[in-house]
Amino acid sequence: MDTQVKQLNDNETSIDQTLIEMLESRLRGDLLLPSHCEYEQARQIWNGMIDRHPAMIVRCMGTADVITTVKFASDHQLLLSVKSGGHNIAGSAVCEGGLMIDLSTMTGVTVDPVNKTAQVQCGALLGDVDHECQIFGLAVPTGINSTTGIAGLALGGGYGWLSRLLGHTVDNIISVDIVTAEGKFLHLSDNENTDLFWAIRGGSGNFGVVTKFEFALHNVGPTILSGPVVFPLEQARDVLKKYRLIAKNLPDEASCWTVMRKAPPFPFLDPKYHGQPVLVLAMAYVGDIRKGEQVLAPLRELGQSIGDAVGPCPYKNWQSAFDPLLTPGSRNYWKSSDFTEISDAVIDILLDAVTKLPSDECEIFTAQLGGAASRVPSNAMAYPHRSTLYTMNIHGRWQNKTDDESSIAWVRTLFNSVEEHSTGSVYVNFVPEQDEIRKVGPYGANKAKLEHIKMKYDPKNLFRSNINILPK
């Protein structure tokens, strides 16, 4: 029986059984149609709000499968999406009615401890990378949720606890292997295909399917000083005003992020505070533990805390510490803004918003950046946001579809209130929809160059299921 598949022009084309069997015979992986027993599981991604149904899913086992599938999509001008970890908030991994490339089985990580590099396949999760690297006391800067896919994170930028010391994930890419829209295999580095190497480092998934990364590794841990300190909401204004003064002078080894939400059932927190709005300072120091205790002490003493769990912690454990708050399947809608400072006006807006949380899972998460990441020129690669010192991510997160309207409205109201105080830029991995209007946007001043490189390597915009860069 023929299969109807959506094309790039929004029309449908009929792929007959002979072509499907031919494609399947050329794969080492699996071709999943809606009737396949594994189809439903394969189309699921982290954000439970995304409920799209590809006409076909190809679960690739290696680069050969990726080349074969991209050529098939290109030859038939099929709508195409690419899934690695499936964590993207906008759900770009899954296209409706098109062909989805599933990279989730390509999870190999090979560490060279002598040269301090790692070869990482595109389907690996952050936890996979940390597991292999930390046995050697090495790490690459990544995000803070271990179930995030390395590919989407790295291609969009990638920041976390190591960014201030070692730069973003994108700053630590040595080379990649990529399959372009023509189905051509290329190796990219500072010495090979340099224009495309520039573009993929921050240009997200607009230019092809990266099948393997080579990352620079650094000595980290295996034990660092880290943990959360919790303050009651009535102290939040005073604590935040003091925090921003201390944060300006922290060494690169230290970072402190703020979280405003209803208190989870932390084991170190008196149960009477569970479910109450609180301010959490999540902090880390990567280096000598004793020195870290001296550096972080002023942050821990900003007020009368109701819980303090800062202490020596395996780096790998700290990397997964927030996993219980970010489990898959919940409904998510996020907005994000970049700042160079946290002003009094912004603090007032946040304090008002946190009293109106529409669910126990909603939160306002502000990452402290700067440091080494800010010392890379904004045009050194596609990722442009080097002046950002704080990224505020408004996590709208809830369980029931009936709460969609109120939860999304809370996120948008808060975003509209704080955005006028922001830089106008935004981290591409946190953009929830395609047509956001921003003063600067996710690609900033690098957008024009990205559009020309897109024209060179993907003139028909095959890779469009993303925060898209149009070919010019």
N, C-alpha and C positions, 0 to 999 in steps of 0.2 A: 504494500500500500504506500502511496506517495505521502511525503511529509511536507506540510506547508511551513515555510520559513520566511521570516520578515527580512527584507532587504534594506540597504542603506537609504533607498528612496522612499521608504515606508510602505512600499507595496509588498505583497507576498509572492514568493515563487514556489513552484512545486519541485521538490527533490525526489526523483523516483527511487524505487527500491534498489535498482541496479547501482545507482550512484552511492547510495547509503552503504550497500554491501562492499562496494569498491573502497570507500573511505575506511570502513571498518577493517578491511583486510590489510590496510597499510599501517595500522596502528598496533603498537605494543600494548597500549592502554585500552580503555573501554569507551565505546560509544553508547551513551545513555539516551534513549528516547523516553517520552512520558510513560510508556507502558513498562519500562524497566523497573525492577524491584528496588534499585538503588537511586532512582531518579529523584524522589522526594528529598532524600537526605542530601543529595549532591547540590540541590538548588537552594538549600537553606544557608543563610549567612548569619552573622552575629546580631545584626539589627532586626528584631522581630517585626518591625513595621514593614519591612521589604518583603513583598509576596508576589514575585514575578515568576513567570513560567517560560524558560527558554524552550524552543522547539527541539533543540539538540544540545547535549552536553558531551564534550570530549574530555575524558579524564586522562591526561597525558602522563606517560611514564618517563619521558626524557625529551631531549631537544628535538629528536627526529619526529616525535609525535606533534610537537609544537609547530615545526616547519610544515608538516603535512596539513595540519588543521588550518593554519593561517593561509596557506595557498588555496585550500578549498574555499575558505570564506572569501578570499580575494577574487578567485575565479568566478564565483557565483554572486559576488557583491552582497554578501550576507551581513546583517547586523551582528556585531561581534562584541563580546565582553570577556574579561579575563579575571579569574578568581585565583588568588593565592591564599591569604588568610581569611578573606571575607569580612574584614573588620571595618572597611570604609563606611562611614556614617551615612553617606548618600546611597549606598547599595550599588556602587558602580560595577561590582563583580557579576551582577545578574541582569541580563537584558530580557525584555519581554518579547517572546516569539522568535528570538534570533538564535545564534550559536554561542554557547558559553564554553570557553576553555578553562578547565579545572586543573590547577597546578598543585593541588593539595597533597598529592603523593610524592612530589619531588622535594624531599626534605633533607637531603644529604648536607652534612657540614663536615669539612675536613680542615683541621687546624695544623699549621706549621709553627710549632712553638719556638723554633730557632729564628726564623725570619719574622715572626709575629704577624702572620697573616692567616686569614681563613677563607676558604672557598665554600660558598654557601649557595645551595640551590634555591630557586625562586619560591618554593612552597613551604620553606622552613618557617617556623614560628620563632618569636623572640626567645621563648623558653628553650627551644632546640639549640639556638646559637649560644645562649648562656651556659647551658649544660655542657656543651663540648669545649667551650673556651675556658670556663672556670676551673676545670680539672688541671689546667696549666697556670692558673692565676692570671688569666688574660680576659679582656673584654673589648667589645666595640660599643660605642655609645648607641643606645637604642631607646625605645619608649619605656613605659612603666607598667604595661599589662602584658604578661608573658604569652598570652594567646593571640597577640597581634601578629600578622604576617610580616616578615621582614621586607618583602618586595614593595608593597604599597607604602609602608613606612619610609623606607630608604629613598624611594623615587620622589616622594613628596617633601622630604626634609629629614624628619625623624629627630625628636629631642626627648631628653629624659634627665636622669640624675647626673649623668656624666658630661652633659653638654657644656657646662660652664668651664670644665677642666679640659675636655678633649674634643670639643666641637660637636656638631650634630652628626647623625648617621651619615648623611650625604657628604659630609666633609671627610669621611673616612673610607670612601669608595676608591679603590685603586684601579679597578677595571671591571667591566661586565661583558657578558656574552648576550647578544640580543638577536631576535628574529624580527625583521622589519616587515612592513606591510606587503612587500613583494614576496615574502617568504624567504628572504635572503638572510644568511647567518653572518653576523659581524662581531668582531672583538673590538671593544671600545676602551680607550685609555688616554692618558695625556699625550701619547705618541701615535695612536691609531684612531682614525675617524673622530678627530678631536671636536668637530662641531656637534656631532651627535652625542659625544660624551659630555660636552658642556650642557646640552639640552636635557638629557635624562636625569641629571642631578638637580632635581627640583621641578622638572616639567611633568612629573607624575607619569601616568601610563599612556601618554599621548603619542609615543614614537615607536612603539613595538612591544614585544614580549621579552623582557629580560629573563633569561633562563638560569643565569649564574652570576653571582657577585664575588668579587675579591675585596675583602676588607682589611684595613690596617688594624692591628690589635695593640692593646696597651696593658701594662701591668696594673691590675685592679684587684684589690682584695687578697685572698678570698673573703676577708672580713673587713667590713666598713663600719662606721658609726652612723646609725640611722634610727628613725622612728618618728611617731607622731606625738605632739603635745596638744592637749585639748583645753580650750578655754570656754567658759559659758558665754552666751551671746551678749549679755550685758557688759562684758569687758571688751567686746570685739572692736569697737571704735578706737578705744585707747590703745589696744594691742596693735591694731593695724597701723596706726599713726607712728608708733614707736618702731614697728617692724620695718617700715619703708626706709627709715633712717639707717638702721643696722644693715639692711640688705644691700645698700649702696656700697658698703665697705667690706663686704664678705670676700674672702679670698676665693680664687677659682675652684679650689677643692670643695667648697661648701655651697650648698643650695638649699633654699627653703621655699616651699610652695604653700599656698594657703588654700584651704578648703572650707566652704561654708555649706552646711547641710544639717539634716537631723542626724544625731549621733547614732552610728551603728552599735550593735551590741559588743563593743570592744571588751575583751576579758579583763583589761586593766581599769575599766571605767565603772564606777558605781552604777548599778542598774537603774537608779532613779533618774539618771541622765539619758538613758537610752531613749531614742525617739525625740529628744529635745533639740531645738536648733543650737548649733555650736559653731565655734571657729576652731579649725584644726590647722596647726603648723606642722607640715610634714617636711622633715629636714634630713640631710645626709652630709657626711664629710668623708671624702675619699682620700685616705692618707693615714698618717700616724694617729692612732686612737686617742692618745693623751692630748696631742695638740688639738684634735678635733673636739674633744670635750671642752677645751678652753674657748675655742672659736664659737661653738654652738651654745655655750652657757648663757650669754646674754639673750638669745632668742627664747630659751626655755624659762627665762625669768621675767618675761615681759608683763606678766600679770600673775594672778593666783590661779594656776592651772588646776583642773579637776581630774587630769590624767596625764601621765608622762611615761612613755614607753621607749624613750631614746636609749640606745645602748649598742654594744657591739653586735653585729648581725652579719651572717653570710650574705655577700652581695647578691647571690642568686635568689635568696629568700626575699630580700628587699625588693628585687625586681618583680616578684609575684605577690607582694604584700597587698596590692589593691585588687587582685583578681576576684576576690569574693564580692566586691562592689560592682564588678563589670562582667558578670556572667552573661553568656549568650542567651538570646531568646526574648529579652525584654524589649519593649518598644522604646525607641530612642529618637530624639530630635535635638540637635545641638546647634548652637551658634557660638562664634568665636570672634574675639577682637584682640588686637595688639596694642600695647601701651609702652611708653617710655617712662611713665611714672604712674603711681596710684594716688590720685588727687583726693582732697577732702570730698569733692562732689561725687566722685566715684564710690568712695566709702559709704557715703550717705545712701546712694542708690542701692548698693549691695545690702546694707542693713535693712532697708525697707523690703527688698525682694525676698530675703531669706525668711522673713516672717510670713510669706505668702506661698511657701513651697507647695505645689499641688500634689506631691507624692513623697513618700519616705526616701525614695531613691534619687530625687532631683538634687543637684548640687552645683555650686559655683567653684570651679577649680582654676586657680591662677598659678601658672608655672613661672618661676623665676629663671630668666635666661641671661644673656650677656656673657661676660667672660670670654673664653677662647672663641666661642661661636660668633661673637660680635667683631672679632678682629680679622675676619675673612672679608675681602672686598665684595660688595654686593653684586658685582658683575663677574666674579671669578667663575661662577657657575649659574645655572638657571635659578637656584634658590636665592631670593633677593633680600630677605628680611633680617638684615644684620644689625639694625638699630633697635630692634625689639628687645626690651628688657623684661617685659611681662606679657604672657599670653593668657587671656581669660577665656576659659571654655565653659559655657553655660550648658551643663548636662541636663537635658530634659529626659527623664527615664521613668517609665511606669509599666504596668502590667496589662491593663485592660483597654481594649479598643474604645470603650465608651468614654475613656479619659483623654482621648486624643486631643480634642478641641481645647480643653482647659489647660492641658500640659503644654501644648504647642504655643498657645497664647501667652502663657507665663514666660516661656523662653523668648519669644519675639518682643514682648513688652520690655523685658530687662535688656535685651540686646539693643533695642531702639533707644533706650535711656542712656546706656553707656557708650554707644558707638560714637556719639559726637565728641567724646573725650579721648577717643582712640587715635591711632595713627592712620586708620583707614585701610591698613593692610590686613591680610588674613592668611593663616596657615592652610594650604590647600587641602590637607587631609581632614580638616574640620569644617569644610564647606558642605552644608547639607543639601544644596540644590544648585542646579546649573546656572540660573540667571540672576544671581545676587548682584545688587548694585552697590559698589564700594568706591570710595575715593581712590584707592590704590589697587586693591584686589590681590589675588593670590600670586600673581606673577610680576607685579610691579613694573618697573622700568625695563625689565627683561622681556616683556611680552612681545614686542615687535620682532626682536631677534628670534624668539621661539616660533613665531608665526612663519617666518621665512624658512627656518629649518624644518618645520612641519611640512611646508610646501615641497621641500626637496625630498623628504623621506616618506611622506604619507599624503600625497596630493588629493586623494579621494576621501581622506578622513575616515579610513577604516577603523582606526582606534579613536572612537568618539564617545564610548560609554565611560565618561570621566568628566572632570571639570575641564571642559574641552578647550583646546587651542585650535583655532581655525587656520587652515593653510592659506597663506597669502604669497 
